């Protein structure tokens, strides 16, 4: 069980006010709304549930956990390996840039909050992904890995629901109702992620990839992905 200090630390790094620019990304939702694939609460809920069950966010959270474990035992070689793995797993240039830009912003923040983490960040051979940066600080702050995974998934869902409220549009109350309905799928996905072995890191993310590629050439955009 986490103590109160660790709980507050988890809330800090999953807060929508965290200055990493998450609000500027829709992860393909903007193109899906434009194409009328997503147009209401029901279609959005279906998309998010499918992403939780089969999509890239499941693998992203699993990579976060591996960054956590590598940091926990001081294995900088493994930390670099999984950071490179995270880059290779991104389906499109937009999604890769999102991960890097958010990772860079989180790194800058963390090096102000915890200067000793420069060792971990400087050991990486490429730009840090957001998942790895999140895993580094979660391990450094000794946040329970199960709680860190739940927080990571919940933060992802909150951000995409917030984007959808503006895009579809939806009301704030509907957004909160939808987030409540996603609690059980988030818990279920988190349990599966904790049990995933390295050999089972795979996803069926072609829908996200197509949505992201369409967004790259979309005429008018509010979001960066």
MIBA-22966 format. One record per residue (C-alpha): x, y, z; residue in three letters. Coordinates in Angstrom, 2 decimals, decimal comma, padded with zeros to 5 digits. Each point is the difference from the previous one (the first is absolute). Layout:
<atoms>
      px      py      pz residu
       X       Y       Z    ALA
...
</atoms>
This chain:
<atoms>
      px      py      pz residu
  000,00  000,00  000,00    UNK
  001,31  003,44 -000,88    UNK
  000,57  002,56  002,68    UNK
 -001,48  003,47 -000,25    UNK
  003,20  001,56 -001,35    UNK
  000,23 -002,48 -002,87    UNK
 -003,69  000,47 -000,77    UNK
  000,52  003,74 -000,28    UNK
  003,00 -000,56 -002,25    UNK
 -002,07 -002,24 -002,28    UNK
 -002,73  002,63 -000,15    UNK
  002,61  002,59 -000,94    UNK
  001,36 -001,87 -003,02    UNK
 -003,46 -001,05 -001,25    UNK
 -001,59  003,42  000,45    UNK
 -001,32  001,63 -003,16    UNK
  001,82  003,17  001,10    UNK
  003,38 -001,72 -000,37    UNK
  001,85  002,22 -002,50    UNK
  000,79 -002,61 -002,66    UNK
 -002,44  001,19 -002,68    UNK
 -002,29 -003,04  000,08    UNK
 -003,03  002,22 -000,64    UNK
  001,28  000,80 -003,51    UNK
 -000,19 -003,63 -001,22    UNK
 -003,04 -002,06 -001,02    UNK
  001,81 -003,17 -001,20    UNK
 -001,98 -000,20 -003,21    UNK
 -003,37  000,82  001,53    UNK
 -000,19  003,26 -001,96    UNK
  000,13 -001,84 -003,33    UNK
 -002,51 -002,60  001,26    UNK
 -002,46  002,75  000,95    UNK
  000,60  001,67 -003,37    UNK
 -000,79 -003,31 -001,75    UNK
 -003,09 -000,48  002,22    UNK
  001,34 -003,29  001,36    UNK
 -000,29  001,46  003,50    UNK
 -002,94  002,35  000,50    UNK
 -001,52 -000,58  003,45    UNK
  000,57 -001,53  003,44    UNK
 -000,71 -003,56 -001,16    UNK
  002,43 -000,01 -002,93    UNK
  002,68  001,69  002,10    UNK
 -000,43 -002,51  002,81    UNK
  000,32 -002,88 -002,47    UNK
  003,21  001,46 -001,45    UNK
  001,61  000,57  003,38    UNK
 -000,96 -003,46  001,27    UNK
  001,48 -001,60 -003,11    UNK
  003,20  002,00  000,40    UNK
  000,26 -001,07  003,63    UNK
 -000,55 -003,63 -000,89    UNK
  002,01 -000,33 -003,19    UNK
  001,69  003,27 -000,92    UNK
  003,28  001,81  000,44    UNK
 -000,75  001,46  003,44    UNK
  000,17 -003,50  001,51    UNK
  003,53 -000,46 -001,35    UNK
  000,98  003,57  000,87    UNK
 -000,94 -000,61  003,63    UNK
  001,92 -003,29 -000,06    UNK
  003,09  001,88 -001,22    UNK
 -000,52  002,51  002,82    UNK
  000,14 -002,91  002,45    UNK
  003,23 -001,28 -001,52    UNK
  001,51  003,45  000,32    UNK
 -001,15 -000,03  003,61    UNK
  001,64 -003,35  000,71    UNK
  003,24  000,94 -001,75    UNK
  000,20  003,20  002,04    UNK
 -000,83 -001,86  003,20    UNK
  002,99 -002,34 -000,37    UNK
  002,32  002,56 -001,60    UNK
  000,24 -001,84 -003,34    UNK
  000,77  002,89 -002,37    UNK
  000,62 -002,34 -002,93    UNK
 -003,50 -001,44  000,32    UNK
 -001,42  003,50  000,39    UNK
  001,57  001,03 -003,32    UNK
 -001,17 -003,22 -001,65    UNK
 -003,63  000,57  000,93    UNK
  000,16  003,66 -000,97    UNK
  001,17 -001,04 -003,47    UNK
 -002,71 -002,67 -000,05    UNK
 -002,60  002,66  000,75    UNK
  001,15  002,04 -002,99    UNK
 -000,12 -002,99 -002,34    UNK
 -003,53 -000,90  001,16    UNK
 -001,53  003,32 -001,00    UNK
 -002,23 -000,40 -003,05    UNK
  000,43  003,42 -001,63    UNK
  002,27  003,05  000,04    UNK
 -002,66  002,04  001,84    UNK
 -000,33 -002,53  002,81    UNK
  003,76 -000,31  000,32    UNK
  000,39  003,76  000,18    UNK
 -002,75  000,18  002,61    UNK
  001,83 -002,51  002,18    UNK
  003,30  001,82 -000,38    UNK
 -001,39  003,49  000,53    UNK
 -001,93 -000,99  003,10    UNK
  002,99 -002,00  001,21    UNK
  002,30  002,98 -000,50    UNK
 -002,38  002,28  001,92    UNK
 -000,26 -002,51  002,85    UNK
  003,77 -000,45  000,08    UNK
  000,56  003,75  000,30    UNK
 -002,49  000,18  002,85    UNK
  001,44 -003,00  001,83    UNK
  003,57  001,24 -000,23    UNK
 -001,19  003,11  001,82    UNK
 -001,88 -002,00  002,62    UNK
  002,52 -002,83  000,38    UNK
  003,41  001,05 -001,44    UNK
  001,56 -003,38  000,79    UNK
 -002,12 -001,58 -002,75    UNK
  002,32  001,55 -002,59    UNK
  002,01 -003,24  000,17    UNK
 -002,93 -002,04 -001,26    UNK
 -000,95  002,46 -002,72    UNK
  003,58  000,52 -001,18    UNK
  000,44 -003,76 -000,39    UNK
 -002,55 -000,10 -002,83    UNK
  001,31 -000,14 -003,56    UNK
 -003,14  001,64 -001,43    UNK
 -002,61  002,51  001,09    UNK
 -001,90 -001,27  003,00    UNK
 -003,51 -001,28 -000,64    UNK
 -002,77  001,17  002,29    UNK
 -000,64 -003,56  001,25    UNK
  003,63 -000,44  001,05    UNK
  000,16  003,43  001,66    UNK
 -003,16 -000,85  001,94    UNK
  001,45 -003,35  001,04    UNK
  003,23  001,64  001,17    UNK
 -001,72  002,44  002,35    UNK
 -002,54 -002,58  001,23    UNK
  002,86 -002,30  001,01    UNK
  002,03  002,84  001,50    UNK
 -002,96  001,09  002,12    UNK
 -000,70 -003,64  000,96    UNK
 -003,56  000,08 -001,28    UNK
 -001,54 -003,46  000,00    UNK
  000,30 -001,42 -003,57    UNK
 -003,65 -001,06 -000,06    UNK
 -001,09  003,50  001,01    UNK
  002,39  001,53 -002,53    UNK
 -001,54 -002,10 -002,77    UNK
 -003,54  000,93  001,02    UNK
  001,01  003,66  000,16    UNK
  001,64 -000,13 -003,43    UNK
 -003,08 -001,53 -001,63    UNK
 -002,38  002,31  001,82    UNK
  002,01  003,06 -001,07    UNK
 -000,10 -001,21 -003,62    UNK
 -003,77 -000,51  000,11    UNK
 -000,58  003,37  001,66    UNK
  002,00  001,80 -002,65    UNK
 -001,81 -001,63 -002,93    UNK
 -003,41  000,58  001,55    UNK
  000,96  003,65  000,50    UNK
  001,00  000,24 -003,66    UNK
 -003,26 -001,64 -001,06    UNK
 -002,07  002,40  002,09    UNK
  001,40  002,76 -002,21    UNK
 -000,09 -001,91 -003,28    UNK
 -003,37 -001,77 -000,15    UNK
 -001,03  002,01  002,12    UNK
 -001,16 -001,60  003,24    UNK
 -001,07  001,57  003,28    UNK
  002,23 -000,11  003,06    UNK
 -002,52 -002,19  001,86    UNK
 -000,08 -002,52 -002,84    UNK
  003,78 -000,03  000,06    UNK
  000,01 -000,86  003,69    UNK
 -002,65 -002,67 -000,50    UNK
  002,14 -001,57 -002,69    UNK
  003,11  000,12  002,17    UNK
 -001,90 -001,83  002,76    UNK
 -001,04 -002,71 -002,47    UNK
  003,64 -000,48 -000,96    UNK
  001,15 -000,69  003,56    UNK
 -000,66 -003,75 -000,21    UNK
  001,71 -000,40 -003,42    UNK
  002,98  001,98  001,33    UNK
  000,32 -002,28  003,03    UNK
 -000,31 -003,10 -002,19    UNK
  002,61  001,27 -002,47    UNK
  002,35  000,98  002,80    UNK
 -000,11 -003,54  001,42    UNK
  000,83 -001,46 -003,41    UNK
  002,88  002,44 -000,50    UNK
  001,56 -000,97  003,31    UNK
  000,00 -003,63 -001,11    UNK
  001,34  000,56 -003,53    UNK
  003,32 -001,63 -000,83    UNK
  002,48  001,59 -002,40    UNK
 -000,85 -002,57 -002,68    UNK
 -003,67  001,00  000,12    UNK
  000,46  003,71 -000,65    UNK
 -002,23  000,49 -003,03    UNK
 -003,05  001,98 -000,97    UNK
 -002,58  000,23 -002,78    UNK
  000,32  003,72 -000,65    UNK
 -000,77  000,30 -003,70    UNK
 -003,07  002,15  000,70    UNK
  002,09  002,49  001,95    UNK
  002,70 -000,07 -002,68    UNK
 -002,48  000,77 -002,77    UNK
 -001,65  002,75  002,03    UNK
  003,38  001,54  000,74    UNK
  001,12 -000,13 -003,63    UNK
 -003,26  001,67 -001,06    UNK
  000,56  002,70  002,60    UNK
  003,46  000,79 -001,39    UNK
 -001,58  001,18 -003,26    UNK
 -003,27  001,37  001,41    UNK
 -000,77  003,45 -001,38    UNK
 -001,10  001,70  003,23    UNK
  001,23 -001,13  003,42    UNK
 -000,39  001,05  003,62    UNK
  002,36 -002,61  001,40    UNK
  003,59 -001,04 -000,70    UNK
 -000,84 -003,70 -000,40    UNK
</atoms>
